[in-house]
Amino acid sequence: MSEATRGARRRRRPPRDAEAAMTLIAHLTELRNRIAKALLALVVVTAVCFWWYEHGLGEFIRAPYCGLPEDLRFTNGDRSECGLLITNVLGGVFIRLKVAFLAGAVLSSPFWLYQLWAFVTPGLKKNEKRYGIAFVAVSSTLFGLGAALAYISLSAGLELLLGLAGSGTVIALTAQDYIGFAISLLIAFGVSFEVPLIAVALNLVGVLSYDVLRRSRRWIFFLTIVFAAFVTPTQDPFTMLVMAGPMIVLFELAIQVARFVDRRRARRDALAHFHDLGDDEASPLDTRPSPLDAPVDSSPSPRG
């Protein structure tokens, strides 16, 4: 092979991705910068939500409790009011901080999820990087849908649980108990709605196939109910079914998405040659020259 040919081949090599060849120190520096940006966004949005607490956010959190019947909430003699008890000096501050932090984490989730994906992206293939925006959008939407469903069902769940106390009891929830219960329920529902997305992500990167999901459908649905029973803060049948039902629907949707992705991947691979070979395996092409220069027998064939 001539020097000119070698030089042309060297020039035709694609440039190496600088991010894919980062050193360990560079990766740690990148991780530190991504975490700092995510924390900065979280702090800023939390500060805004801390101010927002007295301008509608606190009333929004207390609305499910205030919608309960009069005998299930503390009214202090006035039926038009509802109150949550605070039993220590710093209770109000911690409640406000807890609500502001949760609201800040939810509202800033698109930004810190993007930072997470941007850190992982250099280690992915080119066809896997394009799913970043969709991952951030879908994960944020699913978390919001789960939290919204928890908020809608919060009042019904409280009425069911507090009503089991029966007559002859006076119910007066403390702010710590109610806010802690509401926040844990919102987080549990939001995180649980993200689980089916993990199955889709694993399928997109080729780790989990549609056939595996299809064969495991019954086990997935059963384990979803078990998961809901353990994750729900109250562990009552009503809350468990409210969580498990949408999760099963989302898992079925994830299975159908995996089916579509695998069929599309199979059609694409069928058009490619030698797609099953590894990167370090040689192609089985026959590189020997075809016998074009072989002598051709031009003698006339005998006629019978």
C-alpha positions in Angstrom: 0.0 0.0 0.0 1.4 3.4 -1.0 2.0 6.2 1.4 -0.6 8.3 -0.4 -3.2 5.7 0.2 -2.3 5.4 3.9 -2.5 9.2 4.2 -5.9 9.3 2.5 -7.2 6.6 4.9 -5.9 8.5 7.9 -7.5 11.7 6.7 -10.9 9.9 6.2 -11.1 8.8 9.8 -13.8 10.7 11.7 -12.6 13.1 14.4 -12.6 11.6 17.9 -15.2 13.0 20.3 -13.4 15.0 22.9 -16.1 14.3 25.5 -15.9 10.5 25.0 -12.1 10.6 25.7 -12.3 12.6 28.9 -10.0 11.7 31.8 -11.3 10.7 35.2 -10.5 14.2 36.6 -12.3 15.7 33.7 -15.4 13.5 34.4 -15.4 14.4 38.0 -15.1 18.1 37.2 -18.0 17.8 34.7 -20.0 16.0 37.4 -19.3 18.7 39.9 -20.4 21.4 37.5 -23.6 19.6 36.6 -24.4 19.1 40.3 -23.7 22.7 41.1 -26.0 23.9 38.3 -28.8 21.6 39.4 -28.4 22.7 43.1 -28.4 26.3 42.1 -31.7 25.9 40.2 -33.2 24.0 43.0 -32.2 26.7 45.6 -33.6 29.5 43.4 -36.9 27.8 42.7 -37.2 26.7 46.4 -36.7 30.3 47.5 -39.5 31.4 45.2 -41.8 28.7 46.5 -40.9 29.7 50.1 -42.3 33.2 49.3 -45.2 31.6 47.4 -46.3 29.6 50.4 -48.2 32.6 51.9 -49.6 33.6 48.5 -51.5 30.5 47.6 -49.2 27.5 47.9 -50.0 26.8 51.5 -53.7 27.1 50.9 -53.3 24.7 47.9 -51.7 22.1 50.1 -54.3 22.4 52.8 -57.3 22.3 50.4 -57.8 18.5 50.6 -57.9 18.6 54.4 -60.2 21.6 54.4 -62.6 19.8 52.0 -63.2 17.1 54.6 -66.5 16.9 56.5 -66.6 19.1 59.7 -66.4 16.1 62.1 -63.1 15.0 60.5 -61.2 18.3 60.8 -60.4 20.9 63.5 -62.7 23.9 63.1 -62.2 25.7 66.4 -65.9 26.3 66.7 -66.2 28.0 63.2 -67.5 25.6 60.5 -66.1 27.8 57.7 -62.5 27.4 59.0 -60.1 24.5 59.1 -56.9 24.4 61.1 -53.8 22.3 61.5 -52.1 22.3 64.9 -48.5 23.2 65.5 -47.1 21.7 68.7 -43.6 23.3 68.8 -41.9 26.6 68.1 -40.1 25.7 64.9 -42.9 23.5 63.5 -44.2 26.2 61.2 -40.8 27.0 59.8 -40.0 23.4 59.0 -43.4 22.9 57.4 -42.9 25.9 55.2 -39.4 24.8 54.2 -40.6 21.2 53.5 -43.4 22.4 51.2 -41.2 24.9 49.5 -38.4 22.3 48.9 -40.9 19.8 47.4 -42.4 22.3 45.1 -39.0 23.6 44.1 -37.8 20.1 43.3 -40.8 19.4 41.2 -40.8 22.7 39.3 -37.1 22.6 38.7 -37.1 18.9 37.7 -36.8 19.6 33.9 -33.5 21.5 34.5 -31.8 19.1 36.9 -33.0 16.1 34.8 -31.4 17.7 31.8 -28.2 18.1 33.7 -28.3 14.4 34.6 -28.8 13.4 31.0 -26.2 15.8 29.7 -23.6 14.2 32.0 -24.6 10.7 30.9 -24.8 11.6 27.1 -21.1 11.5 26.2 -21.0 7.8 27.1 -23.9 6.9 24.8 -24.0 6.2 21.1 -25.2 8.8 18.7 -28.6 7.1 18.2 -29.1 7.0 22.0 -28.3 10.7 22.5 -31.4 12.0 20.6 -33.7 10.5 23.3 -32.4 13.1 25.8 -35.1 15.8 25.3 -37.9 13.2 25.1 -36.5 11.6 28.4 -36.6 14.9 30.2 -40.1 15.8 28.9 -41.7 12.4 29.5 -40.2 11.9 33.0 -41.2 15.3 34.1 -44.7 14.8 32.8 -45.1 11.4 34.4 -44.0 12.7 37.8 -46.4 15.6 37.5 -49.3 13.2 36.5 -48.5 10.9 39.5 -48.4 13.9 41.9 -51.6 15.2 40.4 -53.4 11.9 40.9 -52.2 11.7 44.5 -53.5 15.2 45.2 -56.9 14.4 43.7 -57.2 11.2 45.7 -55.8 12.7 48.9 -59.1 14.0 50.2 -60.9 10.7 49.5 -58.2 8.8 51.2 -58.2 11.0 54.3 -61.9 10.8 54.6 -61.8 7.0 54.4 -58.9 6.7 56.9 -60.1 9.3 59.4 -63.7 8.0 59.2 -62.5 4.6 60.5 -62.0 6.2 63.9 -65.7 6.1 64.5 -67.9 8.3 66.6 -66.8 9.6 70.0 -63.4 10.8 68.8 -62.1 14.3 68.1 -59.8 14.5 65.1 -57.3 17.4 65.0 -54.3 16.7 62.8 -51.1 18.5 63.4 -49.4 20.3 60.6 -46.4 18.0 60.8 -48.6 14.9 60.4 -50.7 16.2 57.6 -48.0 17.9 55.5 -45.7 14.8 56.0 -48.4 12.5 54.9 -49.3 14.6 51.9 -45.7 15.1 50.7 -44.9 11.4 51.1 -48.0 10.5 49.1 -47.1 13.0 46.3 -43.6 11.7 46.1 -44.6 8.0 46.2 -47.1 8.5 43.3 -44.7 10.7 41.3 -41.8 8.2 41.6 -44.0 5.2 40.9 -45.1 6.7 37.6 -41.5 6.9 36.5 -40.9 3.1 36.9 -42.5 2.1 33.5 -40.3 4.8 31.8 -37.2 2.8 33.0 -38.4 -0.2 31.1 -38.8 1.9 27.9 -35.3 3.4 28.4 -33.8 0.0 28.8 -35.5 -1.2 25.7 -34.3 1.9 23.7 -30.7 1.1 24.5 -31.1 -2.6 23.7 -30.9 -4.0 27.2 -34.5 -5.2 27.6 -36.4 -6.7 24.7 -40.1 -6.8 23.9 -40.1 -10.6 24.1 -38.8 -10.5 27.7 -41.5 -7.9 28.6 -44.2 -9.8 26.9 -43.4 -13.1 28.6 -43.1 -11.3 32.0 -46.3 -9.4 31.7 -48.2 -11.2 34.4 -45.3 -11.0 36.8 -44.9 -7.3 36.1 -48.5 -6.6 36.9 -48.3 -8.7 40.1 -45.2 -7.0 41.3 -46.7 -3.7 40.5 -49.5 -4.4 43.0 -47.0 -5.5 45.6 -44.9 -2.4 44.9 -47.9 -0.2 45.4 -48.8 -1.9 48.6 -45.3 -1.2 50.1 -44.8 2.3 48.7 -48.1 3.9 49.7 -47.7 5.7 53.0 -51.0 4.4 54.4 -50.9 0.9 52.8 -54.7 1.0 52.6 -56.5 -0.8 49.7 -58.0 2.4 48.3 -54.6 4.2 47.9 -52.9 1.0 46.7 -55.4 0.5 43.9 -55.3 4.1 42.9 -51.6 3.8 42.5 -51.4 0.3 41.0 -54.2 0.8 38.4 -52.4 3.6 36.4 -49.1 1.9 36.8 -50.4 -1.2 35.2 -51.7 0.9 32.3 -48.4 2.6 32.0 -46.5 -0.7 32.0 -48.8 -2.0 29.3 -48.1 1.1 27.3 -44.4 0.6 27.8 -44.6 -3.0 26.5 -46.3 -1.8 23.4 -43.7 0.9 22.9 -41.0 -1.8 23.2 -42.9 -3.8 20.6 -42.8 -0.9 18.2 -39.2 -0.2 18.9 -38.0 -3.8 18.4 -39.9 -4.2 15.1 -38.5 -1.0 13.8 -35.0 -2.1 14.9 -35.4 -5.5 13.3 -36.4 -3.9 10.0 -33.5 -1.5 10.1 -31.1 -4.3 10.9 -32.4 -6.5 8.1 -31.3 -3.8 5.6 -27.8 -3.7 7.1 -25.2 -6.2 6.1 -23.4 -8.3 8.8 -25.2 -6.4 11.6 -24.6 -9.2 14.0 -20.9 -8.9 13.9 -19.0 -7.3 16.7 -16.8 -4.2 16.1 -13.6 -6.3 16.3 -14.8 -9.1 14.1 -13.7 -9.4 10.4 -16.4 -9.3 7.7 -16.9 -12.7 6.0 -16.6 -11.1 2.5 -14.6 -13.0 0.0 -11.9 -10.6 -0.9 -10.4 -12.8 -3.6 -10.7 -11.4 -7.2 -13.4 -12.9 -9.3 -12.3 -15.1 -12.3 -13.0 -12.5 -15.0 -9.7 -13.3 -16.8 -10.3 -17.0 -17.0 -10.1 -18.3 -20.6 -13.4 -18.8 -22.3 -13.9 -22.0 -24.3 -14.9 -20.8 -27.7 -14.8 -24.1 -29.5 -18.1 -25.0 -31.2 -20.2 -27.5 -29.4 -20.9 -30.8 -31.3 -24.2 -30.9 -33.0 -26.1 -34.1 -32.6 
